[in-house]
Amino acid sequence: AVVSTQSTGVEAKSDAHICVISHIAHPKIFVMDHLLDLHPIRALDGQLSHELLQIFVDGDLNDYIEFYNNNVDFVEKLAVTHEENLRKMRLLTLASMAQDCSEIEFSQLVEKLNLATEELEPSLSSYREWPYQGENQRT
């Protein structure tokens, strides 16, 4: 059977989109920068799934919130909820903050994690069981 390059390319883009979203949706996957090197993923450049991946690789919570506000319909159709994305982006933002400095001001945490002052401690306590222990750390 002869398979056209065009249909194979369309399938590759579809598979790449599924790959991106499944990595974002997986609760224990936090490192996704390796995906950006894959040709089918690079072929998604300019599409919303690629932009969302880029945010999860090197963005922060505010970048995600801005993306969500501009693309509510897209995010709402994904296999992962906005709340799950917020939780993951808060963890990634916290990890990035902790990597950059040894002490973090309470006010910085409130601001960067987009939480009310009274929500911060309960939110941080909910992260007691850090989702990764040495592997899959975001760099």
C-alpha positions, 0 to 999 in steps of 0.5 A: 500500500502506498501512503501519501506523505501528506496524510502521514504528516497530518497523522504525525501532527495529530500524534504530536498534539496527543503527545504534548497534551498527554505529557501536560496532563500526566500528574508526575511529568514535569520535564517536557523540554525534550519534546521540543527537539522532536521533529513532529513537535517542532511541526506544531510550531505556531499552534496552540498546543505547541505554545502551551507546551512552551509555557510548561517548559519555560513559562510560569503561572502568569504565562499560563493564566494569560494563555488560558484567558486568551484560549479558554475554548482550546483549554476547556477541550483538552483531556486535562482541566484548567484546575489541574494545569494551575496546580502543575504550573504552581508547582513548576513556578515554585520549583523555578523560584526555589532553584533561583534563590535559597530564600523566598519572601512570603509576599513573592510566593503569594504574588507568583503563585497567584494565591490569596495570603490565607490560601498560601499555607494550605496550598503549600501543605498540599504539596507535601508529597512532592510529585517527583523525588529526584527524577523528572525535575524541571531544569 
